[in-house]
């Protein structure tokens, strides 16, 4: 891959047109708006979004800008309200974006309040896959299920961890990196870097009595079509869904066995084995990461410059999970995947060092992602087929817009 793809301002702006302007982008999880009247605000591809649930329980994704003078209508991060008043002139909107009241209405002509141009604007498309909500800023193109292709089954696997539904636990982890956003996409399903870049974590687990099982690291890389890909593998750490390690004790072993038996009864033996005993690092093109490993992380990242990105991450867990198992899940989440954990600072450092290294210029023009290309028995989890799948879609979309 040409290193200019990570450094060029022209490439960066074309990406916003070709990719962020046309792909399905993750907005949020249904559990974040559990009741009518709940709302949250997010920035998606440089655009402020107000994500709401009205009194009938319907979800809306509104562009968070007043149609009067353009001020943000909602300035709160989240909350519960059935109406939103713009602080500038007091125009008030319902949770579906319709204009409810406006001060000084006598100064406006009849029918002004119902004029379509005076309502808050909805994102061109909002769709859900299970409890995962996505928006698309293009009115045209494939529906969400078609876009997700084979990645859809892996989102279903995540949902099947729970009989009563999955939920976002706690708030949002927010951090940033001085690196190109595609470096984080690559890093998120790169099995090749784990032994070297995360050696401290692996040593820590070896020295933490009972934190590791006997299962070695091994697995495969898969192209899920449309630029989505993952690595799926066995690993020695515990998984709260149903993979016990000695650290959790005999009482924990009994509870894990009961969870696994219920999982088998609900989804069948083969699917239960995949859910409980396999780990998955998946990237849904262009910028959604679902790490279903020692905990479940949902992560998005958006660039604000060729060499800078902002990251949001959330923990996902079964609603019915016991208190002690939730404790281990969240400990795993913060210990490895959180911004202050073992893995994320390592990854941030590696990504920023790549970005700094691109300044050498000269004859060093390309990155190599060829590992495993000659392997005849399928790609290993520490090969780079998943990156090639991602870059093929990036190249296709960039060329489409250019032509």
KAUR-V259758 format. One record per residue. N is the residue number from 0. RES is the residue in three letters. SS is DSSP state (~ for helix, > for strand, _ for the rest). Layout:
n:N res:RES ss:SS
n:N res:RES ss:SS
//
This chain:
n:0 res:UNK ss:_
n:1 res:UNK ss:>
n:2 res:UNK ss:_
n:3 res:UNK ss:~
n:4 res:UNK ss:~
n:5 res:UNK ss:~
n:6 res:UNK ss:~
n:7 res:UNK ss:_
n:8 res:UNK ss:~
n:9 res:UNK ss:~
n:10 res:UNK ss:~
n:11 res:UNK ss:~
n:12 res:UNK ss:~
n:13 res:UNK ss:~
n:14 res:UNK ss:~
n:15 res:UNK ss:~
n:16 res:UNK ss:~
n:17 res:UNK ss:~
n:18 res:UNK ss:~
n:19 res:UNK ss:~
n:20 res:UNK ss:_
n:21 res:UNK ss:_
n:22 res:UNK ss:_
n:23 res:UNK ss:_
n:24 res:UNK ss:>
n:25 res:UNK ss:>
n:26 res:UNK ss:>
n:27 res:UNK ss:>
n:28 res:UNK ss:>
n:29 res:UNK ss:~
n:30 res:UNK ss:~
n:31 res:UNK ss:~
n:32 res:UNK ss:~
n:33 res:UNK ss:_
n:34 res:UNK ss:_
n:35 res:UNK ss:_
n:36 res:UNK ss:_
n:37 res:UNK ss:>
n:38 res:UNK ss:>
n:39 res:UNK ss:>
n:40 res:UNK ss:>
n:41 res:UNK ss:>
n:42 res:UNK ss:>
n:43 res:UNK ss:>
n:44 res:UNK ss:_
n:45 res:UNK ss:_
n:46 res:UNK ss:>
n:47 res:UNK ss:>
n:48 res:UNK ss:>
n:49 res:UNK ss:>
n:50 res:UNK ss:>
n:51 res:UNK ss:>
n:52 res:UNK ss:>
n:53 res:UNK ss:_
n:54 res:UNK ss:_
n:55 res:UNK ss:_
n:56 res:UNK ss:_
n:57 res:UNK ss:_
n:58 res:UNK ss:>
n:59 res:UNK ss:>
n:60 res:UNK ss:>
n:61 res:UNK ss:>
n:62 res:UNK ss:>
n:63 res:UNK ss:_
n:64 res:UNK ss:_
n:65 res:UNK ss:_
n:66 res:UNK ss:_
n:67 res:UNK ss:_
n:68 res:UNK ss:_
n:69 res:UNK ss:_
n:70 res:UNK ss:_
n:71 res:UNK ss:_
n:72 res:UNK ss:_
n:73 res:UNK ss:_
n:74 res:UNK ss:_
n:75 res:UNK ss:_
n:76 res:UNK ss:_
n:77 res:UNK ss:>
n:78 res:UNK ss:>
n:79 res:UNK ss:>
n:80 res:UNK ss:_
n:81 res:UNK ss:_
n:82 res:UNK ss:>
n:83 res:UNK ss:>
n:84 res:UNK ss:>
n:85 res:UNK ss:_
n:86 res:UNK ss:_
n:87 res:UNK ss:_
n:88 res:UNK ss:_
n:89 res:UNK ss:_
n:90 res:UNK ss:_
n:91 res:UNK ss:>
n:92 res:UNK ss:>
n:93 res:UNK ss:>
n:94 res:UNK ss:_
n:95 res:UNK ss:_
n:96 res:UNK ss:_
n:97 res:UNK ss:_
n:98 res:UNK ss:>
n:99 res:UNK ss:>
n:100 res:UNK ss:>
n:101 res:UNK ss:_
n:102 res:UNK ss:_
n:103 res:UNK ss:_
n:104 res:UNK ss:~
n:105 res:UNK ss:~
n:106 res:UNK ss:~
n:107 res:UNK ss:_
n:108 res:UNK ss:_
n:109 res:UNK ss:_
n:110 res:UNK ss:_
n:111 res:UNK ss:~
n:112 res:UNK ss:~
n:113 res:UNK ss:~
n:114 res:UNK ss:_
n:115 res:UNK ss:~
n:116 res:UNK ss:~
n:117 res:UNK ss:~
n:118 res:UNK ss:_
n:119 res:UNK ss:_
n:120 res:UNK ss:_
n:121 res:UNK ss:>
n:122 res:UNK ss:_
n:123 res:UNK ss:_
n:124 res:UNK ss:>
n:125 res:UNK ss:>
n:126 res:UNK ss:>
n:127 res:UNK ss:>
n:128 res:UNK ss:>
n:129 res:UNK ss:_
n:130 res:UNK ss:_
n:131 res:UNK ss:>
n:132 res:UNK ss:>
n:133 res:UNK ss:>
n:134 res:UNK ss:>
n:135 res:UNK ss:>
n:136 res:UNK ss:_
n:137 res:UNK ss:_
n:138 res:UNK ss:_
n:139 res:UNK ss:_
n:140 res:UNK ss:_
n:141 res:UNK ss:_
n:142 res:UNK ss:_
n:143 res:UNK ss:~
n:144 res:UNK ss:~
n:145 res:UNK ss:~
n:146 res:UNK ss:~
n:147 res:UNK ss:~
n:148 res:UNK ss:_
n:149 res:UNK ss:_
n:150 res:UNK ss:~
n:151 res:UNK ss:~
n:152 res:UNK ss:~
n:153 res:UNK ss:~
n:154 res:UNK ss:~
n:155 res:UNK ss:~
n:156 res:UNK ss:~
n:157 res:UNK ss:~
n:158 res:UNK ss:~
n:159 res:UNK ss:_
n:160 res:UNK ss:_
n:161 res:UNK ss:_
n:162 res:UNK ss:_
n:163 res:UNK ss:_
n:164 res:UNK ss:_
n:165 res:UNK ss:>
n:166 res:UNK ss:>
n:167 res:UNK ss:>
n:168 res:UNK ss:>
n:169 res:UNK ss:>
n:170 res:UNK ss:>
n:171 res:UNK ss:>
n:172 res:UNK ss:>
n:173 res:UNK ss:>
n:174 res:UNK ss:>
n:175 res:UNK ss:>
n:176 res:UNK ss:>
n:177 res:UNK ss:_
n:178 res:UNK ss:_
n:179 res:UNK ss:_
n:180 res:UNK ss:~
n:181 res:UNK ss:~
n:182 res:UNK ss:~
n:183 res:UNK ss:~
n:184 res:UNK ss:~
n:185 res:UNK ss:~
n:186 res:UNK ss:~
n:187 res:UNK ss:~
n:188 res:UNK ss:_
n:189 res:UNK ss:_
n:190 res:UNK ss:_
n:191 res:UNK ss:_
n:192 res:UNK ss:_
n:193 res:UNK ss:~
n:194 res:UNK ss:~
n:195 res:UNK ss:~
n:196 res:UNK ss:~
n:197 res:UNK ss:_
n:198 res:UNK ss:~
n:199 res:UNK ss:~
n:200 res:UNK ss:~
n:201 res:UNK ss:~
n:202 res:UNK ss:~
n:203 res:UNK ss:~
n:204 res:UNK ss:~
n:205 res:UNK ss:~
n:206 res:UNK ss:~
n:207 res:UNK ss:_
n:208 res:UNK ss:_
n:209 res:UNK ss:_
n:210 res:UNK ss:_
n:211 res:UNK ss:>
n:212 res:UNK ss:_
n:213 res:UNK ss:_
n:214 res:UNK ss:_
n:215 res:UNK ss:_
n:216 res:UNK ss:_
n:217 res:UNK ss:>
n:218 res:UNK ss:>
n:219 res:UNK ss:>
n:220 res:UNK ss:>
n:221 res:UNK ss:>
n:222 res:UNK ss:>
n:223 res:UNK ss:_
n:224 res:UNK ss:_
n:225 res:UNK ss:_
n:226 res:UNK ss:_
n:227 res:UNK ss:_
n:228 res:UNK ss:>
n:229 res:UNK ss:>
n:230 res:UNK ss:>
n:231 res:UNK ss:>
n:232 res:UNK ss:>
n:233 res:UNK ss:>
n:234 res:UNK ss:_
n:235 res:UNK ss:_
n:236 res:UNK ss:>
n:237 res:UNK ss:_
n:238 res:UNK ss:>
n:239 res:UNK ss:_
n:240 res:UNK ss:_
n:241 res:UNK ss:_
n:242 res:UNK ss:>
n:243 res:UNK ss:_
n:244 res:UNK ss:_
n:245 res:UNK ss:~
n:246 res:UNK ss:~
n:247 res:UNK ss:~
n:248 res:UNK ss:~
n:249 res:UNK ss:~
n:250 res:UNK ss:~
n:251 res:UNK ss:~
n:252 res:UNK ss:~
n:253 res:UNK ss:~
n:254 res:UNK ss:~
n:255 res:UNK ss:~
n:256 res:UNK ss:~
n:257 res:UNK ss:~
n:258 res:UNK ss:~
n:259 res:UNK ss:~
n:260 res:UNK ss:~
n:261 res:UNK ss:~
n:262 res:UNK ss:~
n:263 res:UNK ss:~
n:264 res:UNK ss:~
n:265 res:UNK ss:~
n:266 res:UNK ss:~
n:267 res:UNK ss:_
n:268 res:UNK ss:~
n:269 res:UNK ss:~
n:270 res:UNK ss:~
n:271 res:UNK ss:~
n:272 res:UNK ss:~
n:273 res:UNK ss:~
n:274 res:UNK ss:~
n:275 res:UNK ss:~
n:276 res:UNK ss:~
n:277 res:UNK ss:_
n:278 res:UNK ss:>
n:279 res:UNK ss:>
n:280 res:UNK ss:>
n:281 res:UNK ss:>
n:282 res:UNK ss:>
n:283 res:UNK ss:>
n:284 res:UNK ss:_
n:285 res:UNK ss:_
n:286 res:UNK ss:_
n:287 res:UNK ss:>
n:288 res:UNK ss:>
n:289 res:UNK ss:>
n:290 res:UNK ss:>
n:291 res:UNK ss:>
n:292 res:UNK ss:_
n:293 res:UNK ss:_
n:294 res:UNK ss:_
n:295 res:UNK ss:>
n:296 res:UNK ss:>
n:297 res:UNK ss:>
n:298 res:UNK ss:>
n:299 res:UNK ss:>
n:300 res:UNK ss:>
n:301 res:UNK ss:>
n:302 res:UNK ss:>
n:303 res:UNK ss:>
n:304 res:UNK ss:>
n:305 res:UNK ss:_
n:306 res:UNK ss:_
n:307 res:UNK ss:>
n:308 res:UNK ss:>
n:309 res:UNK ss:>
n:310 res:UNK ss:>
n:311 res:UNK ss:>
n:312 res:UNK ss:>
n:313 res:UNK ss:>
n:314 res:UNK ss:>
n:315 res:UNK ss:>
n:316 res:UNK ss:>
n:317 res:UNK ss:>
n:318 res:UNK ss:_
n:319 res:UNK ss:_
n:320 res:UNK ss:_
n:321 res:UNK ss:_
n:322 res:UNK ss:~
n:323 res:UNK ss:~
n:324 res:UNK ss:~
n:325 res:UNK ss:~
n:326 res:UNK ss:~
n:327 res:UNK ss:~
n:328 res:UNK ss:~
n:329 res:UNK ss:~
n:330 res:UNK ss:~
n:331 res:UNK ss:~
n:332 res:UNK ss:~
n:333 res:UNK ss:~
n:334 res:UNK ss:~
n:335 res:UNK ss:~
n:336 res:UNK ss:~
n:337 res:UNK ss:_
n:338 res:UNK ss:_
n:339 res:UNK ss:_
n:340 res:UNK ss:_
n:341 res:UNK ss:~
n:342 res:UNK ss:~
n:343 res:UNK ss:~
n:344 res:UNK ss:~
n:345 res:UNK ss:~
n:346 res:UNK ss:~
n:347 res:UNK ss:~
n:348 res:UNK ss:~
n:349 res:UNK ss:~
n:350 res:UNK ss:~
n:351 res:UNK ss:~
n:352 res:UNK ss:~
n:353 res:UNK ss:~
n:354 res:UNK ss:~
n:355 res:UNK ss:~
n:356 res:UNK ss:~
n:357 res:UNK ss:~
n:358 res:UNK ss:~
n:359 res:UNK ss:~
n:360 res:UNK ss:_
n:361 res:UNK ss:_
n:362 res:UNK ss:_
n:363 res:UNK ss:_
n:364 res:UNK ss:_
n:365 res:UNK ss:>
n:366 res:UNK ss:_
n:367 res:UNK ss:_
n:368 res:UNK ss:_
n:369 res:UNK ss:_
n:370 res:UNK ss:_
n:371 res:UNK ss:_
n:372 res:UNK ss:_
n:373 res:UNK ss:_
n:374 res:UNK ss:_
n:375 res:UNK ss:_
n:376 res:UNK ss:_
n:377 res:UNK ss:_
n:378 res:UNK ss:_
n:379 res:UNK ss:>
n:380 res:UNK ss:_
n:381 res:UNK ss:_
n:382 res:UNK ss:_
n:383 res:UNK ss:_
n:384 res:UNK ss:~
n:385 res:UNK ss:~
n:386 res:UNK ss:~
n:387 res:UNK ss:~
n:388 res:UNK ss:~
n:389 res:UNK ss:~
n:390 res:UNK ss:~
n:391 res:UNK ss:~
n:392 res:UNK ss:~
n:393 res:UNK ss:~
n:394 res:UNK ss:~
n:395 res:UNK ss:~
n:396 res:UNK ss:~
n:397 res:UNK ss:~
n:398 res:UNK ss:~
n:399 res:UNK ss:~
n:400 res:UNK ss:~
n:401 res:UNK ss:~
n:402 res:UNK ss:_
//
